[in-house]
Amino acid sequence: MYSHASESLIKQAREIQESELQKFYSRLMKMLQGKELGHDTVDSLQRLHLILSATKYTRTLPLELQKRFVALLSSPAEQHQVLSAAVLRETLPLTGQELNYNHQLNSHAAGLLLSQAVSRGDLSSLCTQLLRNLESRPSEGPTHSLMHTLPVLNSVLTHSPECLSEDQMTLVSKKLVDWLRYASVMQGVGTSSGGFFTGPRSRQPVPIAELDGSVSGDFFTVLCVGQGFTEDQWMNVYSFSMLRHWLLTYHSSCSTTVDAANRLQLSLSLSHSHSFSNDDRSEVDGSVVSMVSATSSSSRLLPPKERLREKAFQYCQRLIEQSDRKAHKKTDTELQKACLVEAVCILDCVCVEDASLVYRTFPCIKALFGRLSSELSYARVLLPIAQFYLNHGEIAAVDCENVWKVVFGRFPTELFNDPFLAHELLRFLRLNLESIELRVPQYTRYFPNLLKFLAWDSPAMVDDFVDLLPSMVTTGTAVELLHTLLDLPCLSATLVLQHRSTCLPISEPVGRSFVSLDAFRNPSFRGLFLFLLRTEAGSGDTMDRLSTLHELLVEAADWPRVTQCARTVPVLLHVFFNTIVTIADEKLLAHLILVLLERSSLLLNIPAYIKEIHRVFSCHLLRLCKLHPSLVVNQSHELLEFAGSTANVYSKEELYTHVVWVLGEYLSVSCDSRCSVSLITSCFEALEAVLFEITSSAPPTGMVCPAPKVINTLMSALAKLASRSHDLIPRVSLFLSKLRTVTRSGSVAWCSDEEDLVAIVTRGEELWSLLKAPGVAQSVLTPPPHVIAPQWHRDTNVALPLQLRALTSLTHSQ
Amino acid sequence: MVRCFLIHTVCPVSALSAGESRVLYSRVFGPDDGVLSERHRELSPEERRLLQKEKVAAVARQVRSAVSLSRESSGRLIVETMPGEENLALQDADCGVVRLRAGDPFSEETSALWLGVQSLGFTLVCEPHENLLLAEGTLRNLTRHCLEHLHMLGQGSEVLLKSNRIDVLLSRLLPHGQLLFLNHRFAQSLEKEVAAYMAK
């Protein structure tokens, strides 16, 4: 598809020499003198466009040439308009270049003006011109001459809603009402009339039809068909296409976050019939008017804005009815779905603006939900319905339980591999998080299900989950969530297996993944996989046979989906820990530390994964202990168990180092009064034993020598502990002197690098010297907090120099 | 509204580094993003154009990355199809959506829907609150027309040399970035106009 020819064309276009370019310009100028543009001219204009657009740096056209293009923009031939607009878009507008506003702007010229607008004034003038054309409406002229008005207007609204004046807004509202509700119900003249039917009979007006072929019985909508279309039917399509945006822009308070208190007050005053509170008079009065208009059909009494709202409401209700019909064409079925989405969104918008409409709307939405909730192919339509329930369910006192069961319970289970649904569902969560946390408290229990989206397509979903994960962290489910996050790669593998299992028949050999697929289908392992695939939290923190699971999935470690998922877990763990420290009490944090230690050896064996997780664990272990130093004494038993195992030095070096460090730093009376001498001693002994072991023999086969950091940390920890319990000092000294002797003889089996060995020995000597003055040792090795925290002007010793410095800089002349 | 429509490479290009993408066609709709916001008031038109080009390139890069990760994880092989098999190519195409955060590169959060047809990607960047179902259908339709009218399954360079055809296609099916609710008869009518233009 993309060939070398294209690549070289672009290269040529970028590297064209200035002289050649100037020649080209003059050739073009000559070609453009004539009225008609031949094929050669068109080709040359295209080449010019390529030359201009291929580079991001702007080229300037000669003034004459540019003026010629501006003139060409108003040519009646569309090809001229398109080519000149394309060229002019790639150059800078001439200062003082003004397109003639006096006649009608064609679509391409309007587009150019739009893209070159530099101020609100420009946009306002464009709008004024377009609306003037709309009003004047010359009877001659091509059918589509005004079709671009609404899209251009909509484009302006997106960036600058203030460009329309009140009058202009009223005008547009009125026009929209006309087109939406009162478009012709007869078919227009067909552009392709069959040769046979030329008799007078065929010229009788034929009514429009529905998508299933039956004759239409109500007003025209986008879901009506005919042989040809009249102009107002076209405008009906354009009007509906921009309706939601118009309502969102100009019908105030039309956003998903509405003041809950106001609405509650309104609903209360509506439910206690006619007992209005004085404060909300205007809101209630407005809704009373709408209720009246609902019962009476003379909505012409309403001002334009309210009238548009009413017509929009009717249009959407009609669309919802029409979507129940079985369309003949697949594209029309897809359009029906899109119309349902749009209709529900508009109804939601309209109900937010005028809460009394909720009572008229809810039956319809409820029926729609009932009709579609079991159809997975309509899943994306159910999201706007869920939004509606979220916004208005409380006011209407409707039970929304079923909606959330479907959205949180069913969709992630069955449709985790639909990228669009995933995107939309997660966006729905993100945009409505506050409301959901308030009204759908069971949301936090569904994290195992929601994480399936991430497990399947991590790169696309991780961004959303970084935003959503904090809301899923609760004290009740924190431990289970941590386990779930650590097992995300396993979930990813399971989803792949599930997907393969449904796609492939049982008997067919599947090539490489025999073991795991067999295991997935094996009844004795069913429980493991079912636990991973659970929809709700609460049935247990994790499974017993995790190691079995990891063995079964060992070949999944190089599946792309699994490795992509594994790369996102560290990020999510950081988010998790950052959130949990803000809400957890010490008891929970202690439990989490235990999980850290336990899971450090229970992870799916993906090459870089285990190392990364250990790094994250280390970072947060440090953080937790810093925030709550007494955790160390609390969990000393488990921490010591971990630190006392020599195997951990080799297999989990990073984490081991940090565990030793926190033990050394926080196992003291000043951190927790329960820290006894015997505790310090037993910790000391455990660490001492490990240190002896690793510095007396070579590492076991297959392992590398421990990094100097580990040994240094061990030595420092021992020194710190000894400085708190002076009886231990002789033992430290003994070790350090032994160390010096051993290393003096040259290389050692446990350290491969000469320089590292020197560093270790030097450190040892420093510690030994420190310990010779036990009283000082403690303050140096574990300085009390007020020493390390800077006090600046509060510290009398520091204050004076600071004051002097400030005075000097003030009094110095320069 | 749709912010922009791009056609760009999603395969490795020899002249570019690994993650880069060559933009073959781009059309940004509506007024310039930065003009009406405070931030870029002081920029000259030249700088604004440059900024816009860079933004488009940034979108292309992000989509390219998403496409290659998606293809890697699905493990599907890219099958080259011949001219005439446009429908097959479209059926085989992978699709997805990338969330573009606010500021990266447009000032508001946007969603970039993409269709990966062999070595090229077709991307539609939509604003928030846009009907993505409709956008998806429109993107597929646009892609099909581009593949057919510009003979993109072959080795030609019409996408570069006949870009005015894409302009006309967009002016009918996505005028000024407006997504349209077109049933098959409306769509037919517009497509006939487009075909008539292409025949010239």
Interface residues (C-beta under 8 A of the other chain):
Chain A: M1 Y2 S3 A5 S6 E7 L9 I10 K11 V42 D43 Q46 R47 H49 L50 S53 K56 Y57 T58 E78 Q79 V82 L83 A85 A86 E90 L92 P93 S107 H108 A110 G111 L114 S115 Q116 A117 V118 S119 R120 L123 M147 H148 L150 P151 V152 N154 S155 V156 T158 H159 S160 T191 S192 L211 V222 L223 C224 V225 G226 Q227 G228 F229 W234 V237 Y238 F240 S241 M242 R244 H245 L248 K329 T331 D332 E334 L335 K337 A338 C339 V341 E342 C345 R380 V381 P419 F420 H423 E424 R427 D457 P459 A460 D463 D464 P560 R561 Q564
Chain B: M1 T9 C11 V13 S14 A15 R22 L24 S26 V28 F29 G30 P31 D32 V35 L36 P45 E46 R49 L50 K53 E54 A57 S65 A66 L69 S70 E72 S73 G75 E80 C95 G96 V97 V98 R99 R101 S111 L113 V117 Q118 S119 L120 E127 H129 N131 L132 L133 L134 E136 G137 M152 L153 Q155 G156 S157 V159 L160 L161 K162 S163 N164 D167 V168 S171 P175 H176 G177 Q178 L179 L180 F181 L182 N183 H184 R185 F186 A187 S189 K192 Y197 K200
